[in-house]
Amino acid sequence: MLDPKSVVENGLLRGPIQHHGL
């Protein structure tokens, strides 16, 4: 699992898919 900050940043940059936790 990635860090919470990375997930948030990637989620906002990539989209809701990453934010879900893939």
N, CA, C and O atoms as a printed pandas DataFrame, in Angstrom:
    atom_number atom_name residue_name chain_id  residue_number  x_coord  y_coord  z_coord
0             1         N          MET        A               1    0.851   -1.207    0.000
1             2        CA          MET        A               1    0.000    0.000    0.000
2             3         C          MET        A               1    0.882    1.252    0.000
3             4         O          MET        A               1    1.922    1.300    0.657
4             5         N          LEU        A               2    0.443    2.256   -0.749
5             6        CA          LEU        A               2    1.217    3.499   -0.822
6             7         C          LEU        A               2    0.909    4.395    0.372
7             8         O          LEU        A               2   -0.070    4.190    1.090
8             9         N          ASP        A               3    1.764    5.388    0.564
9            10        CA          ASP        A               3    1.548    6.314    1.690
10           11         C          ASP        A               3    0.256    7.101    1.480
11           12         O          ASP        A               3   -0.165    7.298    0.340
12           13         N          PRO        A               4   -0.370    7.547    2.547
13           14        CA          PRO        A               4   -1.615    8.315    2.452
14           15         C          PRO        A               4   -1.454    9.573    1.612
15           16         O          PRO        A               4   -2.343    9.923    0.837
16           17         N          LYS        A               5   -0.320   10.255    1.764
17           18        CA          LYS        A               5   -0.076   11.474    0.982
18           19         C          LYS        A               5    0.022   11.130   -0.504
19           20         O          LYS        A               5   -0.541   11.831   -1.345
20           21         N          SER        A               6    0.730   10.062   -0.821
21           22        CA          SER        A               6    0.881    9.668   -2.228
22           23         C          SER        A               6   -0.482    9.311   -2.814
23           24         O          SER        A               6   -0.798    9.670   -3.949
24           25         N          VAL        A               7   -1.280    8.603   -2.027
25           26        CA          VAL        A               7   -2.604    8.190   -2.508
26           27         C          VAL        A               7   -3.461    9.415   -2.814
27           28         O          VAL        A               7   -4.150    9.470   -3.833
28           29         N          VAL        A               8   -3.406   10.391   -1.919
29           30        CA          VAL        A               8   -4.200   11.615   -2.123
30           31         C          VAL        A               8   -3.704   12.366   -3.347
31           32         O          VAL        A               8   -4.495   12.772   -4.197
32           33         N          GLU        A               9   -2.392   12.548   -3.435
33           34        CA          GLU        A               9   -1.829   13.280   -4.575
34           35         C          GLU        A               9   -2.110   12.540   -5.876
35           36         O          GLU        A               9   -2.575   13.138   -6.846
36           37         N          ASN        A              10   -1.831   11.244   -5.895
37           38        CA          ASN        A              10   -2.081   10.452   -7.104
38           39         C          ASN        A              10   -3.570   10.422   -7.425
39           40         O          ASN        A              10   -3.963   10.483   -8.590
40           41         N          GLY        A              11   -4.391   10.329   -6.389
41           42        CA          GLY        A              11   -5.838   10.280   -6.608
42           43         C          GLY        A              11   -6.330   11.565   -7.269
43           44         O          GLY        A              11   -7.170   11.532   -8.168
44           45         N          LEU        A              12   -5.792   12.703   -6.808
45           46        CA          LEU        A              12   -6.244   13.973   -7.385
46           47         C          LEU        A              12   -5.683   14.156   -8.792
47           48         O          LEU        A              12   -6.346   14.718   -9.664
48           49         N          LEU        A              13   -4.453   13.675   -9.006
49           50        CA          LEU        A              13   -3.823   13.851  -10.321
50           51         C          LEU        A              13   -4.349   12.828  -11.316
51           52         O          LEU        A              13   -4.656   13.169  -12.458
52           53         N          ARG        A              14   -4.455   11.565  -10.881
53           54        CA          ARG        A              14   -4.905   10.510  -11.801
54           55         C          ARG        A              14   -6.422   10.466  -11.860
55           56         O          ARG        A              14   -7.003   10.538  -12.943
56           57         N          GLY        A              15   -7.069   10.347  -10.704
57           58        CA          GLY        A              15   -8.533   10.298  -10.708
58           59         C          GLY        A              15   -9.063    9.550   -9.507
59           60         O          GLY        A              15   -8.287    9.131   -8.648
60           61         N          PRO        A              16  -10.375    9.373   -9.428
61           62        CA          PRO        A              16  -11.017    8.702   -8.296
62           63         C          PRO        A              16  -10.638    7.225   -8.213
63           64         O          PRO        A              16  -10.761    6.614   -7.151
64           65         N          ILE        A              17  -10.180    6.646   -9.324
65           66        CA          ILE        A              17   -9.831    5.215   -9.333
66           67         C          ILE        A              17   -8.714    4.943   -8.329
67           68         O          ILE        A              17   -8.828    4.033   -7.508
68           69         N          GLN        A              18   -7.632    5.729   -8.390
69           70        CA          GLN        A              18   -6.523    5.542   -7.462
70           71         C          GLN        A              18   -6.959    5.875   -6.042
71           72         O          GLN        A              18   -6.528    5.223   -5.091
72           73         N          HIS        A              19   -7.802    6.875   -5.896
73           74        CA          HIS        A              19   -8.239    7.307   -4.561
74           75         C          HIS        A              19   -8.967    6.162   -3.844
75           76         O          HIS        A              19   -8.913    6.055   -2.619
76           77         N          HIS        A              20   -9.646    5.310   -4.619
77           78        CA          HIS        A              20  -10.375    4.184   -4.010
78           79         C          HIS        A              20   -9.401    3.260   -3.287
79           80         O          HIS        A              20   -9.731    2.695   -2.245
80           81         N          GLY        A              21   -8.208    3.108   -3.841
81           82        CA          GLY        A              21   -7.195    2.264   -3.191
82           83         C          GLY        A              21   -6.865    1.047   -4.022
83           84         O          GLY        A              21   -6.913   -0.081   -3.531
84           85         N          LEU        A              22   -6.523    1.277   -5.305
85           86        CA          LEU        A              22   -6.192    0.148   -6.182
86           87         C          LEU        A              22   -4.705   -0.170   -6.065
87           88         O          LEU        A              22   -4.217   -1.090   -6.722
